[in-house]
């Protein structure tokens, strides 16, 4: 590990011990606001300090064992232990470097997930419904809140489009690699010849941007239409033009919201999504200028990027970005998405270390 990194870790270690002392100080205990702030910083540093201490311990063990190499009877045994400890030390170094990587500013935010049926007609809509259920199961396993923003149901089942909001802090960082084209290969229920059909859906994961940080949108660049909500809602649906459709004329982006009974609330939600999309567009354009690895894993923002294939006949899921194939389709469809999310996140972090 390079000296600047070691010096940085020593600084963090010093700060960690300093916080420990402050938290046990009588003056601090009477200040709840300060306790909360220090405790938060302490928890944030805890993992990296444990790794650093383990690294120091492994380094010390290697130095001590090297002194035992002069003993001819123990030489081979000691050499073997040194190699094992070196491997352990190198793994810790990699974990430390990942911890010290600069975090992307949007990773700590909530997010919107937009699911849209692509090619494949009815099958694509059904697949969109299945993807929505998969994400819902995953989010429920995390105990994360889900808000449905807009739904456009298909007359044959499933969805033409569904947009959900996950306000949980850090949701975007966890789910950002889901953006792109998702392809399904299976035999539809209506297929009498048993032929496999291929259908697609597109997923867009967009960070939720706080109102104060949203880009300023010129009202003259918007076309705002109101219409009657579809779906459940009784008399209210039939008598009130509460649903809102906003079109951003320069980009052609269109956002619909009919989740609320109030037109004003729907308009506010639609503007929030539009602002987040415009922010994301800016990020994606910057990403196109970045390294090939970054573009390949995070995507360019183009919905035609095919990132994953779900093959029901073989029970497999393939992530094309990292050439990962898992024969655990049933588990993944039931919400065990970490089987796919963790490997690509780790691959991204490792590649970040190389750049």
Steps between C-alpha positions, in 0.01 A plus 500: 500500500637841402625739767240776427221244554657380827535861620135565413395192697706612798319833493165322497616276785600804705162662432321176594673490840434870547126446445508207742642731768248776423206260525610403851546864603251639753457827308411314181238280669292806583490608134267267311562666165875456535463138616291422191755662266800327664325163515421523129863579416621224736279239330616617157868456595459173689525260202804663341683513835435128562644425155806719566564332836471156337745613231747622763464170685566298180802716419641446850444123476687486167799689647510271803481186286781622274729497802424128542620408151853443635371186671560229234251257654219755493604679180249343257213512751567865582533589131159345436344701785660820371342446156157436656526817712614701197190391309286602797682835522452568127125432526477746790689759293248464219210546742666808648550652155134443416400675825720796411362535146316831457127438516281614214285794615170335403570160661360607835166613357163333455393419146227446243472173308326527165396170339379503140389220269712486184486267202289188524143628530290336773795294624704818558219646714474178702878501546483864620249385763733219602796738531288734713414209729869398514609848608212527745602171666861618517407837652267333751786273611698818575198654680522798262194714436351495149280771344323440169520820296335402172349185349400427142350152503479271199158366404655153482661514846824649625606856423586715204675725752529528877703751700580452867687711752731359768574785745745289702841661544757313290244328274648650183853380582362150552278485192676717240638198311144387417463765227489366146330240285369181663425211262279198571504172308213260567199319351188717541180342633333577168770322294356169377817385318727534803721758332718727713421869464733788581361817657660801660441762766702806586589611850610851591628563853515872569629667818244696700624859511391726791285795393770752593748323266269446204604675179306817426240422234368783284119484519489619138674177399220286646167386365268401783187298426238373744274201454282264698673228696457140394459201730342477844362812661123500475310820420812712547665340197198566282451865592842656566786575260759435770760309296786705356723454197806725467705514181845659500511647149882527452560130578160351424487339847146427617395428857154394613373482856153398618585352839348786703142629503632855492610646166753721680660202676518305175660800329759531781587130475527514122729804518718320757536200265570727202766690695661171607497376140667819376762470774557137401531596132779741591678224698461250214649743250798545729525123539533460123827691525631277779690172478376204296462282812279760666281528190481122460389430856286804575377542145471805282139572589381352170199276559621270221794388717431130556627418845324178599322194362249286691467156338210312658554173308850458642429672831791739452570871521796655318648843567675585173711782646711268714428167324330363812253212460302362792262204487286652775226672300219402738684645800583822316145548370381457861710801601846364584660768284815530707618187314541733200548841661797411723724348227463795263547752783821322603618488138438872466692578820796286393512673162483837673818407689679436172413838348 
